[in-house]
């Protein structure tokens, strides 16, 4: 009986230590049917689709988004301004570290895999059969391609 009373008191003390600033209006619950997929961001090669689950990648603060990539999709070597956390939700997604996209130097991440890439670390990614990933990071989240010709925002990328 003394153990139960101790555990109850300890539990109440633990919960009292956390702020009660989270309310039901702060909660967010989404089902797959609630997601609004759109054309991927202009910072990625064409063909990707995106849905933002929370936050805004272009503004200060945390965000979560999902990206859907078709078969044969590749993102050339690049860096991000912040730490990138990626979970593979569907398909195969290959990551590699380095200054050029080298499929032979990448690791296949299957459904359920997770990768964390430190800020300013050169890396690349590709999928053979298509993939859906969930990315979370802090904004503003930037991307810099190591070869400017690979940047889809540049005029030379479309030539």
C-alpha positions in Angstrom: 0.0 0.0 0.0 2.9 2.4 0.8 4.4 1.8 -2.6 1.1 2.7 -4.4 0.8 5.9 -2.4 4.4 6.8 -3.2 3.9 6.1 -6.9 0.7 8.2 -7.0 2.4 11.1 -5.2 5.4 10.8 -7.5 3.2 10.7 -10.6 1.3 13.8 -9.5 4.5 15.7 -8.8 5.9 14.7 -12.2 2.8 16.0 -14.1 2.7 19.2 -12.0 6.2 19.9 -13.2 5.0 20.2 -16.8 3.3 23.4 -18.0 -0.4 23.0 -18.7 -0.2 25.4 -21.7 -1.2 22.7 -24.2 -4.8 22.8 -24.9 -7.1 20.9 -27.2 -6.9 23.7 -29.7 -3.2 23.1 -30.0 -3.6 19.5 -30.8 -3.4 18.3 -34.4 -4.6 14.9 -35.6 -4.6 14.1 -39.3 -5.7 11.0 -41.2 -4.2 10.1 -44.6 -7.4 11.5 -46.2 -6.9 14.9 -44.6 -3.6 15.4 -46.4 -3.5 18.0 -49.2 -0.7 16.9 -51.6 0.6 19.5 -54.1 3.4 20.0 -56.5 6.7 19.7 -54.7 8.7 22.8 -53.7 10.6 24.7 -56.4 13.8 23.9 -54.4 13.5 20.2 -55.5 13.7 18.7 -59.0 10.3 18.3 -60.7 8.1 15.3 -60.0 8.0 15.5 -56.2 4.8 16.1 -54.3 4.6 17.7 -50.8 2.1 18.1 -48.0 2.9 20.2 -44.9 1.6 18.6 -41.7 2.6 21.4 -39.3 4.6 24.5 -39.1 6.2 26.4 -42.1 9.6 25.4 -43.5 10.1 29.0 -44.5 9.6 30.5 -41.1 11.2 30.2 -37.6 10.2 27.2 -35.7 9.7 23.5 -36.1 7.8 22.0 -39.1 6.8 18.5 -40.3 6.2 17.7 -44.0 5.9 14.7 -46.2 7.4 14.3 -49.7 6.3 11.8 -52.3 8.8 10.8 -55.0 8.1 8.9 -58.2 10.2 6.0 -59.5 13.7 7.0 -60.6 13.6 10.3 -58.6 16.9 11.8 -57.5 18.0 14.8 -55.5 21.6 15.9 -56.4 24.2 16.6 -53.8 23.2 19.5 -51.6 23.4 20.9 -48.0 20.7 22.2 -45.7 21.0 25.1 -43.3 19.6 23.1 -40.4 19.6 19.5 -39.2 17.4 17.2 -41.3 15.4 14.3 -39.8 13.8 11.9 -42.2 11.7 8.8 -41.7 10.9 6.6 -44.7 7.1 5.9 -44.7 6.9 4.0 -48.0 9.1 2.5 -50.6 12.9 2.7 -50.9 14.9 5.8 -50.3 18.7 5.9 -50.7 20.9 8.4 -48.9 24.6 9.0 -49.4 27.1 11.5 -48.1 29.3 13.4 -50.5 29.7 16.2 -53.0 28.2 14.3 -56.0 25.3 11.9 -56.4 27.0 8.5 -56.4 24.4 5.7 -56.3 27.1 3.1 -55.5 28.0 5.1 -52.3 24.5 5.3 -50.9 22.6 3.3 -48.3 19.1 2.0 -49.0 16.6 3.0 -46.3 13.5 0.9 -46.4 10.1 1.6 -44.9 10.5 2.5 -41.2 14.1 3.7 -41.6 15.3 6.9 -40.1 18.2 9.2 -40.9 19.5 12.4 -39.3 21.8 14.6 -41.4 23.6 17.4 -39.5 23.4 20.9 -40.9 25.7 21.8 -43.7 26.5 18.1 -44.4 26.8 17.4 -48.1 24.5 14.5 -49.1 22.2 13.2 -51.9 19.2 11.0 -52.2 17.4 8.9 -54.7 14.7 6.2 -55.1 14.4 3.4 -57.6 10.8 2.5 -57.1 9.3 5.6 -55.5 9.0 6.7 -51.9 7.2 8.7 -49.3 9.3 10.3 -46.6 8.4 12.4 -43.6 10.9 15.3 -42.9 11.0 17.3 -39.7 13.4 20.1 -39.0 13.5 23.7 -37.8 12.8 26.6 -40.2 13.7 28.5 -42.0 15.0 25.5 -43.8 17.3 26.2 -46.8 18.9 24.0 -49.4 22.1 24.7 -51.4 23.1 22.5 -54.3 26.8 21.9 -54.5 26.7 22.3 -58.3 24.6 25.4 -59.1 23.6 23.7 -62.3 21.6 21.1 -60.3 19.5 23.8 -58.6 16.0 23.7 -60.1 15.6 27.4 -59.3 18.5 28.4 -61.6 18.1 29.0 -65.3 20.9 26.5 -66.1 19.1 23.6 -64.4 16.3 23.7 -67.0 18.7 23.6 -69.9 
